[in-house]
Amino acid sequence: MNRPTIKTVAAEAGVSTATVSYVLAGRTRGQGSGISNETSRRVHEAAVRLGYRANQAARAIRTGRSNLMMLSLTMLSDPWSLSVSRAVGGAVASAGITPMILADTDWRLAIPRQSADVIFIDDAGRPGDAELLAELSRTNTLVVFSETLEPDGYDVIRSLSGSSLDAAMDHLTAEHTRVACLTPAGSLRTPAPIRYQAYLDGLERAGQPFRPELVATFDGDELNAYQAAVELLSSPEPPTAIYATSDFAAIAAIHAAQRLRLAVPDDVAVVGVGNTIQGEAMAPSLTSTGPVGFFSGLADFLVERAQDPDSPPRILEFPWQLLLRDSTTHHPQDLLYPEREVMK
């Protein structure tokens, strides 16, 4: 049996080969294509019936597009990275785009050897990164997650913590006088990163002393965070609340408490940072501060950028909110302290 072609799909659907090409390339999503939803449906159904598979190599040569999206995720096991991957997977399904994950790999070495319609980078804070990104953007469509970079041939995604970190600490110190912090070892530097500084500022606002023994640090992944939390909660005078500077560390703290047969939130309350899907879905659900709608918004933007690589680079900003859930209260509210959303 001969392999079906665009011509046979067009004949089956009763449309032109140009229409089949537009539909299967995902180019009918915007206004002005002139192709109805009914026509798109007939083309897709005909392609499925015939078992048509596009020749991606030939399409890439013809159109200059690979229909590939690359995600550079520094730590794939982090719930934040998993949330990005899950949201992107859902968004690209109907767009004819295949996501590829560059996991636990230095993008600075890998990207010059790769090709994709759009590349998302979740970590760009080293000296020289801005210059390297500007150089790479000459031949690649880049979307970079950064709190500080400005667009320079590439898009910048920001999530704005604003007052929500302060709200998280105020929420804990209102009921607890022994609030611990679970944070990466690199946080203990001067100047302190914003998430750790929020812990210090929160203690000062509440008139509570800083206790070094209530700061637990870890290196690397969630296993190290879990071990640090076990040690913290096993100390002679354990904390009654933990402010973790990431959701994956907060989730590790809840697991550590459960291992030690501590009730959350009765024995220890836990707050995370990031508002990940995993934190919201776990039991008890995690109180967290982070952007609402970030992951779906990021995924939709990546698809948009893959389909329209020539529009001017811009900043896309997501405001943060404190979302109260079961890990700190038995009667959670939906959210507190929303920030103003900005899109540039």
N, C-alpha and C positions, 0 to 999 in steps of 0.2 A: 504493500500500500504506500502510495506516495505521501510524503510529508506535506501537510496543509500549509498553504501560503496566505499572504494577505489577500491575494486575488480570490482564493477559494472562500475565505471568510467573508469577503465583500459580496460574493455571489450568494452565499448562504443567507446573509443578512439583508440582501437587496439594497446595498449602498455602494458608494464608490470606494476605491482603494484608499483615496485620500482621507475619507471619513474614518475608515478602519484605523489608519495610521494615527490620526488625531485622537481617537477614542482610546486606543491601547497604549498611547504614550501619556495618557492622563492630561491632555491639553484642553479638555472641555470644561474644567472646573470654573474658569473665570467667565465674565460676561463677554459677549461678542463672538463666540465661537460659531454660533449658528447651528449647533448640533443639540437636539433636544434630549431630554433624559430618556425618552422612549427609544430613540435611535441608539443611544449609548447602551441601553439595556439589550437591544437586539444584537448589537455587535459583540458584547461580552458573552451572551448566551451562545451565539454562533461559534465563537472562538472555543468555548468550553466543549460544545458538542463535537467539534472537529478535532479537538485536542491540539489546537494551535499553540505553539510556543514561539515567542519572538526571539530572533537572533540578536542577542544583546551586543555581541561584538560588532556586528554590521551596523546596528543602530548607533552605537557610540561613534563609529567612524563617520556615519552620515549626518548625525545631529550634533556631535560634540558633547553628548550627554551619556553618562554611564548608567543612570538611574540607580546609583549607589549613594548612600549617606553613611559617612563615617562618624562614629562617636568615640572620642578619646576620653576614657573614664579612668581616673587615677586609681581608684580602689573599687573594683566592681562589686565587692561584697558589701560596701556601704549602702544602707537603705536609700540614700540620696541617689546614688548611681543606678540602683535597681529601679527606682521610681522613674528616672529619666528613660532608661531602657524600655520599661513597660509602656510609658506614655508614647514614646516614639514608635514602638512596635504597632500600637493601635492606630496611630495617625498615618503611617505610611502604607497601610494595607490597601487602602482604596486609591492610592496615588501611583501605584506601579513602581514604588521605590523600595530597594532592598537595604536594610540597615546592616552595617558592619561595625563591630565593637573592637576598638583597640584598647584592650584591658591591661592595666598594671604595666604599661609600657610608656617610655618617654616619647611624647609626641614630637619633640624637637629633633629626634633622630629618625622617627618612622615616617612622618608626613611627607618629607621630600621624596620618599620612595613610593608613595601611594597616590591613587587617583580616585576622586569621588566628586559628585556634583556639589556637595556641601560637606564641610567638616566641622564638627562641634568639638571644642576644647574646653575642658572643665577646670584647668589649672594653668594659670599664666601669671606668675608672680615673681619669677626670678629676674635678676639683673640681666638685661639684654633681650628679654622676651618681647618687649614692644618692637624693637628693631627687627627681630627675627620674624615676628608675625607680619609686619609691614612688607617684608621681603617675600614671604610665602604667599601673601594675599595677591601678589601680582599674577600668580598662576593657579591659585586655589580660591574657592569661595569659603571663607572662614566665618564661623560664629563663635565668639569667645566669651566665656563666663568670667567676669572680673569686676571687682568693686572699684577699681581705680583707673583702668585703661580707658582711653578715648578711641573712638573709631578712627582707623588709619588704613583704609582699604578693606576693613573687615567690620562686621557687626559686633556689638558688645551687649551682653546680657547682664543685667544687675538685679540683685534682690536687695531691697533697702531695709535694713534692720530697724532704723529709726528708734522710736521709744519702746518698741515691743520687747527688747531685751531687758530694759529697765522694768517694764511691767512684769516680766517673768520673775525677776528677783524680788520685786515688791510683793508679788503674790505669795512667795515663799516666806519672806521675812515677816509678813503680817501675822503668821501663825507659828513660826519656828525661830528659835534662837541658836540652833546648831545646824546651819546650812552649809553643806559641803559643796565642793566643785570638782567635777571629773573632767579633765581636760588633757590634751596632748602635752608632752613634756616641753615642746617648743613654745608653749604659751608663756612660760616663766622667763620672759625676757623684757627688756626695756627698749622702746615703749611696748606695753602689753597689747596683744591683739584685741580687737574690739569686743569679742565674745567673753574673753577672760576679764577685760577691764570692766565690763558690765557687772560681773560678780563682785569685784572690789568696790565699785561705786555703790552697788546695792547694799552691801554691808555698811558702808559709811552713811548712806541715807537713813538706814534703820538704827544707827547708833550702836551697831554690833561690832565687836572687835574682830580683827582678822586673826584666824588661828591657822598656822601653817599645817598642823596635823589634819585639818579638814580639807586640804587640797591634795587630791590624788591624781597623779599623772600616769600616762601610758605612752608607749611607742607603738605605732603600727595599727593593727587591725582590731576588730571587735573582741578577739580572744584576750588580747592584752588589756583592753578596757574592762572586760569581765573580771579578770584577775585583780586588777586595781580596785574595782568596786567591792569584790569579796573581802580584800584586806581592809578597805575603808569601813565596811559594815561590820567587820569582826573585831574592830578596835575596842579597847576598854570603854571608851565613851563615844559610841557611834553617832553619826548625824541622824537627825530626824527628817532631813530633806536633802536632796541632791539636785544641784543645778549642773547639768551636763552640757558641754559646749557643742554637742552634735547629737542628732537623734540616735545614731548607732551606739554611741556611748551611753545614752539614756536607756536604750533597750537592753544593753548589757547590764546596766545597774539594776533594772527590774528583774532580769534573770538571776543576778547574784542575790538579790533580796529573796527571791522565791526559793533558791537553793538553801538559804539560811533560815527558811521558814518565817520570814518577815512578811507581814501583810502590807500591801501597797494599796491605798496611801496611809493606812492607820498607823503602821510602825515607821514607815519612811515614805515621804512624798517625792516624786521625781518629775523634773521638767527637762525637756530636750530642746534642741535648736535645729530647725530644718523643715518641720511639718511634712514628714515623708508619709507615703501611702502605708508603709509597713507599721509605722508608729501609730497611725490612726486605726489600723485594722487589728492590732494585737489586743490581747486581754491581760491586764487592764489596758484600755486605750491610753495613749501617751499624750499628756499635756505638752504642747510644744509651741514655740514661736517661730513663725516662718511665713512665706508667701502663700496666699490662697490662690489656687489655680495656676501655680507656677509651672508644673510639669506638663499639663495639657497645653498651656500657652506657649511654652518653649517648643514642644513637639510641633504644634501648628505653624510656628514661625519657621522652624527648620524645613518643613515641607514647602512653605511659601518661598523660602529663599532658594531651595533646590530647583523650583519651577521658574523662579524669576531672579537669576543670578546677577542681572545687570542693574537693578535698582540701587540707588545710593546707600552706602552703609549708614547704619543708625544705631542708636541706643534704645534698648527695650528694657524698661524698669518695672519690677514687680514689688509692690509694697508688702510689708510684713504685718502680721497680726498675732496676738497671743490667743491661742485656742485652748480653752480649759476642758480637760477630759478626765477620765477616771483615775489617772495616776496621781492627781492632787486633790480631787474633790469627788464626793459621792453625788453631787448635783451639778454636773458640768454645764456651763453656758456655751453658747456657740462660739463667740469670739469677743475679744476685748482689744481696745487700742488700735483700730485700723489706721493705716497710714494712707496718704493720698497717692493714687496710682498715676504714674507718669509714663507717657510714651513719646519718644522723640523721633 
